[in-house]
Amino acid sequence: ATAATLLTCKGKGVLATGYESSQGFVVKAGSHAVAESVPSMQQHVRGMFELRQELIGNGVLAAEASGYRFSQDYVFTSPSTAAAVVLGRSANGRIEWKDAQGRTLKDLQAQEAAA
């Protein structure tokens, strides 16, 4: 199997790295997440909001001066959930996660399907 393409998710001064695996979408240790989630996150994507709170509570997201840092690799059920936790808002992971060339996960998946 080829090594998974390393993808990045950027926003509001944070940078997270991750990749797709057979288990789900893995966000790597050392990735950053925003300090505050937007107020609408709790209303519109409650499950993602609650997961974010849970990860803060159990130390997977460790508090730092500028926000949170992933203390370990963490497997999310989807790239969108991973992006939402990183960005603190509802997010479409297929567009938020990009490779080194700036291609979105959506582009990469389409390419793979065509191959």
WOSUL-V42140 format. One record per pair of residues at least 24 apart in sequence whose C-alpha atoms are under 10 Angstrom apart, sorted by the first residue. I is the first residue (numbers start at 0). J is the second residue. If there is no record, write none. Layout:
i=(I;I)
j=(J;J)
This chain:
i=(4;4;4;4;4;5;5;5;5;6;6;6;6;6;6;6;6;6;6;7;7;7;7;7;7;7;7;7;8;8;8;8;8;8;8;8;8;8;8;8;8;9;9;9;9;9;9;10;10;10;10;10;11;11;12;12;12;13;13;13;13;13;13;14;14;14;15;15;15;15;15;15;15;16;16;16;16;17;17;17;17;17;17;17;17;17;18;18;18;18;18;18;19;19;19;19;19;20;20;22;22;22;22;23;23;23;23;23;23;23;24;24;24;24;24;24;24;24;24;24;24;25;25;25;25;25;25;25;25;26;26;26;26;26;26;26;26;26;26;27;27;27;27;27;27;27;28;28;28;28;28;28;28;28;29;29;29;29;29;29;29;29;30;30;30;30;30;30;30;30;31;31;31;31;31;31;31;31;31;31;31;31;31;32;32;32;32;32;32;32;32;32;32;32;32;32;32;32;32;33;33;33;33;33;33;33;33;33;34;34;34;34;34;34;34;34;34;34;35;35;35;35;35;35;36;36;36;36;36;36;36;37;37;37;37;38;38;39;39;39;40;40;40;40;40;40;41;41;41;43;43;44;44;44;44;44;45;46;47;47;47;47;47;47;47;47;47;47;48;48;48;48;48;48;49;50;50;50;50;50;51;51;51;51;51;51;52;54;60;60;78)
j=(97;98;99;104;107;96;97;98;99;95;96;97;98;99;100;101;102;103;104;82;95;96;97;98;99;101;103;104;32;78;81;82;85;86;92;94;95;96;97;98;103;82;85;86;95;96;97;82;85;86;87;95;86;87;65;66;86;65;66;67;68;85;86;68;85;86;68;69;81;82;85;86;96;85;96;97;98;72;73;74;78;81;82;96;97;98;74;78;96;97;98;104;74;75;77;78;104;74;75;74;75;76;77;73;74;75;76;77;78;81;73;74;75;76;77;78;79;80;81;82;92;72;73;74;75;76;77;78;81;69;71;72;73;74;75;78;81;82;85;68;69;70;71;72;73;74;59;60;68;69;70;71;72;73;60;61;67;68;69;70;71;72;60;67;68;69;70;71;72;85;60;61;62;63;65;66;67;68;69;70;84;85;86;60;61;62;63;65;66;67;68;69;81;82;83;84;85;86;87;65;66;67;68;84;85;86;87;88;62;63;64;65;66;67;68;85;86;87;65;66;67;86;87;88;83;84;85;86;87;88;89;86;87;88;89;87;88;87;88;89;83;84;87;88;89;90;87;88;89;88;89;80;83;88;89;90;89;80;79;80;81;82;83;84;87;88;89;90;80;83;84;87;88;89;84;75;80;81;83;84;80;81;83;84;85;87;84;84;84;85;104)
